[in-house]
């Protein structure tokens, strides 16, 4: 390790300071070649590692009588690679260059301002792939999920606390629940901050005092973004949801999921009111996939396999060996193949 020479209180003269230096630079192999040129197929502008001639034929040749060689002649990149391996070469890189392009089609979501979420791209270049078409069909991530309802009698309530008859009654609720308190003409709407035994503590003080009455999950109102449902399994940020109680119906996108207490937060507030009393119609959350183009025609050859993806929607794709799908949103992930 090099040290700094200290000239403090030194008299003029010659001083020797030994410095530890690294050894000689280790040599690297010089037998790895790189070939750049046209090929009949394969990735463009992407260096591909090759260790034998068979790998080159499989990656850059076609399954006809000419293989990797151009039938019209005049292109000698394949001959150069063949000569490299025939003369003892063991490792090289090949970079295919050319002006060919792959056919592609972008698919948008159904947001108010549509954004691209999938890009379907042909697996090979050439104008023949412009005839490939894709079909997008609606599907559900999960079955219909009901919103959670909970009701209990009140022993008393005032300031920022309420008491219920038993711990089991309090256990029906969760911190974060928006609840409605009722006794005769008195009513309050409050958000639960914490629960301990039979005591429920709210984030703020109540307007009224209660010597009885009931406490229940409050009606969902316009502008509300947070709701509790029976099960959040299969739902994640970006899931596209449909909210329906028979009388009202609307769509939304999930911003966050709290799996422990089974809360969903939507990116925008509700536009309708959904009553949550015991006698009110059941409120359900449906999780359908939706596609901006309802359907594209399908003329691909019958080499299909089923893919399912989940995001602001889940889409069932029939995909061909002639094209591939690339996600363009962080909310998409592959579920099954």
C-alpha positions as CSV (number, residue, x, y, z in Angstrom):
1,X,0.0,0.0,0.0
2,X,1.4,3.4,-0.9
3,X,2.2,5.9,1.9
4,X,2.6,9.6,1.8
5,X,6.1,10.9,2.3
6,X,6.3,13.2,5.4
7,X,8.7,16.1,4.7
8,X,8.1,17.7,8.1
9,X,11.4,18.6,9.9
10,X,13.5,16.9,7.2
11,X,16.8,18.3,6.2
12,X,17.7,18.6,2.5
13,X,18.9,15.4,1.1
14,X,17.9,12.1,-0.6
15,X,15.4,9.9,1.2
16,X,14.4,6.3,0.2
17,X,10.8,5.2,0.9
18,X,9.7,1.7,-0.1
19,X,6.2,1.4,-1.5
20,X,4.3,-1.9,-1.8
21,X,2.9,-2.2,-5.3
22,X,0.7,-5.0,-6.8
23,X,2.3,-7.7,-8.9
24,X,2.2,-7.8,-12.7
25,X,-1.1,-7.7,-14.4
26,X,-2.5,-11.1,-15.1
27,X,-2.8,-12.0,-18.7
28,X,-6.1,-12.8,-20.4
29,X,-7.0,-15.2,-23.1
30,X,-6.7,-13.9,-26.7
31,X,-8.3,-16.8,-28.4
32,X,-11.9,-15.6,-28.1
33,X,-13.1,-14.3,-31.4
34,X,-16.0,-12.0,-32.3
35,X,-17.9,-12.2,-35.6
36,X,-20.3,-9.5,-36.7
37,X,-22.4,-10.0,-39.8
38,X,-25.8,-11.0,-41.3
39,X,-27.6,-14.2,-40.4
40,X,-30.8,-15.9,-41.6
41,X,-32.4,-15.7,-38.2
42,X,-31.6,-15.0,-34.5
43,X,-31.4,-12.0,-32.2
44,X,-30.2,-8.7,-33.8
45,X,-27.5,-6.6,-32.1
46,X,-27.2,-9.1,-29.2
47,X,-23.8,-10.8,-28.7
48,X,-24.4,-14.6,-28.5
49,X,-21.8,-16.9,-26.9
50,X,-21.0,-20.0,-29.0
51,X,-18.7,-22.9,-28.2
52,X,-19.4,-25.1,-31.3
53,X,-20.7,-25.0,-34.9
54,X,-24.0,-26.7,-33.9
55,X,-24.9,-23.9,-31.6
56,X,-24.5,-21.4,-34.4
57,X,-26.6,-23.5,-36.8
58,X,-29.4,-23.8,-34.2
59,X,-29.4,-20.1,-33.2
60,X,-28.8,-18.5,-36.6
61,X,-29.8,-21.0,-39.3
62,X,-33.1,-22.2,-40.7
63,X,-34.3,-25.8,-41.0
64,X,-34.0,-26.0,-44.7
65,X,-31.3,-27.4,-47.1
66,X,-29.2,-24.2,-46.7
67,X,-29.2,-24.1,-42.9
68,X,-27.1,-21.1,-41.8
69,X,-25.9,-20.3,-45.3
70,X,-27.6,-17.7,-47.5
71,X,-29.0,-19.3,-50.7
72,X,-28.1,-16.3,-52.8
73,X,-24.5,-16.2,-51.7
74,X,-22.4,-13.1,-51.1
75,X,-22.6,-13.3,-47.3
76,X,-19.7,-15.0,-45.7
77,X,-20.2,-14.5,-41.9
78,X,-21.4,-18.2,-41.5
79,X,-18.4,-19.4,-43.4
80,X,-16.1,-17.5,-41.1
81,X,-17.7,-19.0,-38.0
82,X,-17.5,-22.5,-39.5
83,X,-13.8,-21.9,-40.4
84,X,-13.1,-20.7,-36.8
85,X,-14.4,-23.9,-35.2
86,X,-12.9,-26.2,-38.0
87,X,-9.5,-24.8,-37.2
88,X,-9.6,-25.4,-33.5
89,X,-11.4,-22.4,-32.2
90,X,-13.3,-23.2,-28.9
91,X,-15.2,-20.0,-28.0
92,X,-16.5,-17.0,-29.9
93,X,-19.3,-14.4,-30.0
94,X,-21.6,-13.7,-32.9
95,X,-23.5,-10.5,-33.3
96,X,-26.2,-10.5,-36.0
97,X,-26.7,-7.2,-37.7
98,X,-29.4,-6.2,-40.1
99,X,-32.4,-4.0,-40.8
100,X,-35.1,-6.5,-40.2
101,X,-37.8,-5.7,-37.6
102,X,-40.2,-7.8,-35.6
103,X,-44.0,-7.1,-35.9
104,X,-45.5,-5.9,-32.6
105,X,-48.8,-4.7,-31.1
106,X,-49.3,-2.7,-27.9
107,X,-52.3,-3.3,-25.7
108,X,-53.6,-0.6,-23.4
109,X,-55.6,-0.8,-20.1
110,X,-59.0,0.7,-19.6
111,X,-58.1,3.6,-17.4
112,X,-59.6,7.0,-18.2
113,X,-56.2,7.9,-19.6
114,X,-55.2,4.7,-21.3
115,X,-51.6,3.4,-20.7
116,X,-49.8,0.6,-22.5
117,X,-49.5,-2.5,-20.3
118,X,-48.5,-5.3,-22.7
119,X,-46.5,-5.5,-25.8
120,X,-47.0,-8.5,-28.1
121,X,-44.0,-9.1,-30.3
122,X,-43.3,-11.6,-33.1
123,X,-40.5,-14.0,-32.1
124,X,-38.8,-13.6,-35.5
125,X,-38.3,-10.7,-38.0
126,X,-40.0,-10.4,-41.3
127,X,-43.1,-9.1,-43.0
128,X,-44.8,-12.5,-42.8
129,X,-45.4,-11.9,-39.1
130,X,-47.5,-8.8,-39.8
131,X,-50.4,-11.3,-40.4
132,X,-50.3,-12.6,-36.8
133,X,-53.3,-11.5,-34.8
134,X,-54.0,-11.8,-31.1
135,X,-57.2,-12.5,-29.1
136,X,-57.7,-11.0,-25.6
137,X,-60.5,-12.4,-23.5
138,X,-62.0,-11.3,-20.2
139,X,-61.4,-13.5,-17.1
140,X,-61.6,-13.2,-13.3
141,X,-58.7,-13.4,-10.9
142,X,-61.0,-14.5,-8.1
143,X,-64.7,-15.2,-7.6
144,X,-67.0,-12.5,-6.2
145,X,-65.9,-11.3,-2.7
146,X,-68.4,-9.7,-0.3
147,X,-67.6,-6.6,1.7
148,X,-67.3,-7.3,5.4
149,X,-70.3,-6.4,7.6
150,X,-70.2,-6.3,11.4
151,X,-72.7,-5.2,14.1
152,X,-72.7,-5.1,17.9
153,X,-74.8,-3.6,20.7
154,X,-73.3,-0.7,22.6
155,X,-73.0,-0.6,26.3
156,X,-71.9,3.0,26.3
157,X,-69.9,5.4,24.1
158,X,-68.5,8.9,24.5
159,X,-65.5,11.1,23.8
160,X,-63.2,8.8,21.7
161,X,-64.2,5.4,23.1
162,X,-67.0,2.9,23.0
163,X,-67.7,-0.2,25.1
164,X,-69.4,-3.4,23.7
165,X,-70.8,-6.3,25.8
166,X,-68.0,-8.9,25.2
167,X,-64.5,-9.2,23.7
168,X,-66.0,-11.4,20.9
169,X,-68.2,-8.4,19.9
170,X,-65.2,-6.1,19.7
171,X,-63.3,-8.8,17.7
172,X,-65.8,-8.3,14.8
173,X,-64.1,-5.0,14.1
174,X,-60.6,-4.0,13.0
175,X,-58.4,-0.9,13.4
176,X,-59.2,1.2,10.3
177,X,-62.8,0.3,10.1
178,X,-65.2,3.2,9.6
179,X,-68.2,2.5,11.8
180,X,-71.6,4.1,12.4
181,X,-73.0,4.5,16.0
182,X,-76.7,4.8,16.5
183,X,-79.1,5.3,19.4
184,X,-82.6,6.7,18.7
185,X,-82.0,10.0,16.9
186,X,-78.3,10.2,17.8
187,X,-75.7,9.0,15.3
188,X,-71.9,9.3,14.7
189,X,-69.5,8.1,12.0
190,X,-66.0,7.3,13.3
191,X,-62.8,5.5,12.4
192,X,-61.4,2.8,14.8
193,X,-57.9,3.5,16.0
194,X,-57.4,0.5,18.3
195,X,-59.3,-2.3,20.1
196,X,-58.6,-3.7,23.6
197,X,-60.9,-6.2,25.3
198,X,-64.4,-4.7,25.1
199,X,-63.1,-1.1,24.5
200,X,-63.0,0.4,21.0
201,X,-61.0,3.6,20.7
202,X,-61.6,6.0,17.8
203,X,-59.3,8.4,16.0
204,X,-61.3,11.4,17.1
205,X,-64.0,12.3,19.6
206,X,-67.7,11.5,19.1
207,X,-70.3,14.2,18.7
208,X,-72.8,12.4,21.0
209,X,-72.8,10.3,24.2
210,X,-74.4,6.9,24.1
211,X,-76.0,4.8,26.8
212,X,-76.9,2.0,24.5
213,X,-77.7,1.5,20.8
214,X,-75.6,-0.2,18.1
215,X,-72.3,0.0,16.4
216,X,-71.7,-1.4,12.9
217,X,-69.6,-1.1,9.8
218,X,-70.7,2.2,8.2
219,X,-72.2,2.7,4.8
220,X,-69.7,3.1,2.0
221,X,-70.0,6.7,0.8
222,X,-68.9,8.7,-2.3
223,X,-65.3,9.6,-2.0
224,X,-64.4,6.7,0.3
225,X,-61.3,4.8,-0.8
226,X,-60.7,2.2,2.0
227,X,-63.0,-0.8,2.5
228,X,-62.7,-4.2,4.2
229,X,-63.6,-7.4,2.4
230,X,-63.9,-11.0,3.3
231,X,-60.8,-12.2,1.6
232,X,-57.9,-10.5,-0.2
233,X,-56.3,-13.7,-1.6
234,X,-55.3,-13.2,-5.2
235,X,-55.7,-9.4,-5.1
236,X,-52.7,-7.1,-5.4
237,X,-52.0,-3.4,-6.1
238,X,-53.0,-2.7,-9.7
239,X,-55.9,-5.2,-9.7
240,X,-58.9,-3.9,-11.7
241,X,-62.1,-4.3,-9.7
242,X,-65.8,-4.0,-10.3
243,X,-68.0,-3.0,-7.3
244,X,-71.7,-4.1,-7.4
245,X,-74.6,-4.4,-5.0
246,X,-77.3,-4.9,-7.6
247,X,-78.5,-1.3,-7.4
248,X,-75.1,0.4,-8.1
249,X,-72.1,-0.6,-10.1
250,X,-68.7,1.0,-10.7
251,X,-65.1,0.1,-11.5
252,X,-61.8,0.9,-9.7
253,X,-58.1,0.1,-9.4
254,X,-56.5,-1.2,-6.2
255,X,-53.8,1.0,-4.8
256,X,-52.8,-1.1,-1.8
257,X,-53.8,-4.3,0.0
258,X,-53.5,-4.8,3.8
259,X,-53.8,-8.6,4.0
260,X,-53.8,-8.9,7.8
261,X,-57.0,-7.0,8.3
262,X,-58.2,-7.5,4.7
263,X,-58.4,-3.8,3.7
264,X,-58.3,-2.5,0.2
265,X,-57.4,1.0,-0.7
266,X,-58.6,2.2,-4.2
267,X,-56.7,4.8,-6.3
268,X,-59.8,6.9,-6.5
269,X,-62.9,7.4,-4.3
270,X,-66.2,5.6,-4.8
271,X,-68.8,7.5,-6.9
272,X,-71.8,5.7,-5.3
273,X,-73.2,5.0,-1.9
274,X,-73.4,1.4,-0.7
275,X,-75.6,0.7,2.4
276,X,-74.0,-1.8,4.8
277,X,-76.8,-2.5,7.2
278,X,-77.9,-6.1,7.9
279,X,-81.0,-5.6,5.7
280,X,-79.3,-3.9,2.8
281,X,-78.3,-5.6,-0.4
282,X,-75.0,-7.5,-0.3
283,X,-72.1,-5.5,-1.5
284,X,-69.7,-7.5,-3.6
285,X,-66.3,-6.9,-5.3
286,X,-65.8,-8.6,-8.6
287,X,-62.3,-8.8,-10.1
288,X,-62.6,-9.1,-13.8
289,X,-60.0,-8.5,-16.4
290,X,-60.8,-5.8,-18.9
291,X,-59.2,-4.9,-22.2
292,X,-59.5,-1.6,-24.0
293,X,-60.0,-3.4,-27.4
294,X,-62.8,-5.9,-26.5
295,X,-61.5,-8.5,-28.9
296,X,-59.0,-8.9,-31.7
297,X,-59.4,-11.5,-34.3
298,X,-57.4,-14.7,-34.2
299,X,-55.7,-16.2,-37.2
300,X,-52.6,-17.6,-35.6
301,X,-51.8,-21.3,-36.3
302,X,-53.1,-23.7,-33.7
303,X,-49.9,-24.0,-31.6
304,X,-51.6,-22.6,-28.4
305,X,-50.7,-22.6,-24.8
306,X,-52.6,-20.8,-22.0
307,X,-51.1,-17.8,-20.2
308,X,-52.7,-15.8,-17.4
309,X,-51.5,-12.5,-16.2
310,X,-52.6,-10.3,-13.4
311,X,-52.5,-6.5,-13.2
312,X,-55.2,-3.9,-13.5
313,X,-56.9,-6.8,-15.2
314,X,-56.1,-10.5,-15.7
315,X,-56.0,-11.5,-19.3
316,X,-56.2,-15.0,-20.8
317,X,-54.0,-15.1,-23.8
318,X,-53.7,-17.8,-26.5
319,X,-50.1,-17.5,-27.6
320,X,-48.3,-19.0,-30.6
321,X,-44.6,-20.0,-30.9
322,X,-44.5,-17.2,-33.5
323,X,-44.9,-14.4,-30.9
324,X,-44.2,-13.5,-27.3
325,X,-45.5,-11.2,-24.6
326,X,-43.6,-8.6,-22.7
327,X,-44.9,-6.8,-19.7
328,X,-44.8,-3.0,-19.8
329,X,-46.1,-2.3,-16.3
330,X,-44.7,-3.2,-12.8
331,X,-48.1,-4.4,-11.8
332,X,-48.0,-7.4,-14.1
333,X,-46.7,-10.8,-13.1
334,X,-47.0,-14.2,-14.6
335,X,-49.3,-16.6,-12.7
336,X,-49.5,-19.9,-14.6
337,X,-48.4,-21.4,-17.9
